Amino acid sequence: MLRGKRTTMMTAVALCGALLATAAASPALAERDPRSTLRILVAVKQDETKSVKQDETKAVKQRETKAVTLTCERAGGDHPEPRAACRLLRRVHGDPARLNVTPDAACTRELRPHAVVVAGMWRGKPVSFGRVYGNACLLRAAGGAVFAL
């Protein structure tokens, strides 16, 4: 049992690292708005025990990985909650690692890793953040509207 959880977490960490490298390597992102433009990616580790028909695999992968752009000089981009997300980021000076929206959240111990990557610029300074949360509840508790994709 422990070995399976360890393998799942290692896979999620590797996924997070790959997403961080991809997002941080995008020079076009910094050129669009050098002030406050962030690319946010959330990837969910798929349950390998579930059998998915081959024609449904693409649809499942699209649901399990989401990426949006958030701009904050004028709240916008394709983020679903840009104003709330920008408000939270302003409180932590654009540092997603300092987000802790609901510190006393009552989350289950379900293990379904969610990797989040944030890369771009915040008020002219580069931002590069990546972390794996044990499940969706822990992800929402930490990032609130910022990670709500």
DANOR-V506582 format. One record per pair of residues at least 12 apart in sequence whose C-alpha atoms are under 10 Angstrom apart, sorted by the first residue. I is the first residue (numbers start at 1). J is the second residue. If there is no record, write none. Layout:
i,j
I,J
I,J
//
This chain:
i,j
5,111
5,112
5,113
8,45
8,46
8,47
8,48
8,111
8,112
8,113
9,45
9,111
9,112
9,113
9,114
9,115
9,132
9,133
9,134
10,113
10,132
11,45
11,113
12,43
12,44
12,45
12,46
12,112
12,113
12,114
12,115
12,131
12,132
12,133
12,134
13,45
13,113
13,114
13,115
13,130
13,131
13,132
13,133
14,115
14,132
15,43
15,44
15,45
15,114
15,115
15,116
15,132
16,41
16,42
16,43
16,44
16,114
16,115
16,116
16,117
16,129
16,130
16,131
16,132
17,115
17,116
17,117
17,129
17,130
17,131
17,132
18,117
18,130
19,40
19,41
19,42
19,43
19,115
19,116
19,117
19,118
19,119
19,130
20,40
20,41
20,115
20,116
20,117
20,118
20,119
20,128
20,129
20,130
20,131
21,117
21,119
21,128
21,130
22,117
22,119
23,38
23,39
23,40
23,41
23,67
23,117
23,118
23,119
23,120
23,128
23,129
24,39
24,117
24,118
24,119
24,120
24,126
24,127
24,128
24,129
25,119
25,120
26,39
26,119
26,120
27,120
28,120
29,69
29,119
29,120
29,121
30,119
30,120
30,121
30,122
30,124
30,125
30,126
31,120
31,121
32,71
33,71
33,72
33,73
33,120
33,121
33,122
33,123
33,124
34,120
34,121
34,122
34,123
34,124
34,125
34,126
35,71
35,72
35,73
35,120
35,121
35,122
35,123
35,124
35,125
35,126
36,70
36,71
36,72
36,73
36,74
36,75
36,86
36,94
36,120
36,121
36,122
36,123
36,124
36,125
36,126
36,127
37,69
37,70
37,71
37,72
37,73
37,75
37,76
37,77
37,119
37,120
37,121
37,122
37,123
37,124
37,126
37,127
38,68
38,69
38,70
38,71
38,72
38,77
38,79
38,94
38,117
38,118
38,119
38,120
38,121
38,122
38,126
38,127
38,128
39,67
39,68
39,69
39,70
39,71
39,77
39,78
39,79
39,117
39,118
39,119
39,120
39,121
39,127
39,128
40,66
40,67
40,68
40,69
40,70
40,79
40,116
40,117
40,118
40,119
40,120
40,129
40,130
40,146
40,147
40,148
40,149
41,65
41,66
41,67
41,68
41,69
41,115
41,116
41,117
41,118
41,119
41,130
41,147
41,149
42,64
42,65
42,66
42,67
42,68
42,114
42,115
42,116
42,117
42,118
42,130
42,131
42,132
42,139
42,147
42,148
42,149
43,61
43,62
43,63
43,64
43,65
43,66
43,67
43,113
43,114
43,115
43,116
43,117
43,132
44,61
44,63
44,64
44,65
44,66
44,112
44,113
44,114
44,115
44,116
44,132
44,133
44,134
44,135
44,136
45,61
45,64
45,65
45,111
45,112
45,113
45,114
45,115
45,132
45,134
45,135
46,60
46,61
46,64
46,65
46,112
46,113
46,114
47,112
47,113
64,114
65,114
65,115
65,116
65,149
66,116
66,149
67,79
67,116
67,117
67,118
67,149
68,80
68,118
68,147
68,149
69,82
69,118
69,119
69,120
70,82
70,83
70,85
70,86
70,118
70,120
70,146
71,83
71,85
71,86
71,120
71,121
71,122
72,85
72,86
72,87
72,89
72,90
72,94
72,122
72,123
73,86
73,122
73,123
74,86
75,87
78,149
79,145
79,146
79,147
79,148
79,149
80,145
80,146
80,147
80,148
80,149
81,145
81,146
81,147
81,148
81,149
82,145
82,146
82,148
83,145
83,146
84,144
84,145
84,146
85,143
85,144
85,145
85,146
85,147
85,148
86,145
86,146
87,145
87,146
88,100
88,101
88,143
88,144
88,145
88,146
89,122
89,143
89,145
89,146
90,122
93,122
93,123
94,121
94,122
94,123
94,125
94,126
94,127
95,118
95,122
95,126
95,127
95,128
95,129
96,117
96,118
96,119
96,127
96,128
96,129
96,130
96,131
96,142
96,143
96,146
96,147
97,118
97,128
97,129
97,130
97,131
97,142
97,143
98,142
98,143
99,141
99,142
99,143
99,144
99,146
100,138
100,139
100,140
100,141
100,142
100,143
100,144
101,139
101,140
101,141
101,142
101,143
101,144
101,145
101,146
102,138
102,140
102,141
102,142
102,143
102,144
103,138
103,141
103,142
104,141
105,137
105,138
105,140
105,141
105,142
106,137
106,138
106,141
107,134
107,135
107,136
107,137
107,138
107,139
107,140
107,141
108,134
108,135
108,136
108,137
108,138
109,134
109,135
109,137
109,138
110,134
110,135
110,136
110,137
111,133
111,134
111,135
111,136
112,133
112,134
112,135
112,136
113,132
113,133
113,134
113,135
113,136
113,138
113,139
114,131
114,132
114,133
114,134
114,135
114,136
114,137
114,138
114,139
115,130
115,131
115,132
115,133
115,134
115,135
115,136
115,139
116,129
116,130
116,131
116,132
116,133
116,139
116,143
116,147
117,129
117,130
117,131
117,132
117,147
118,130
118,131
118,146
118,147
136,148
//
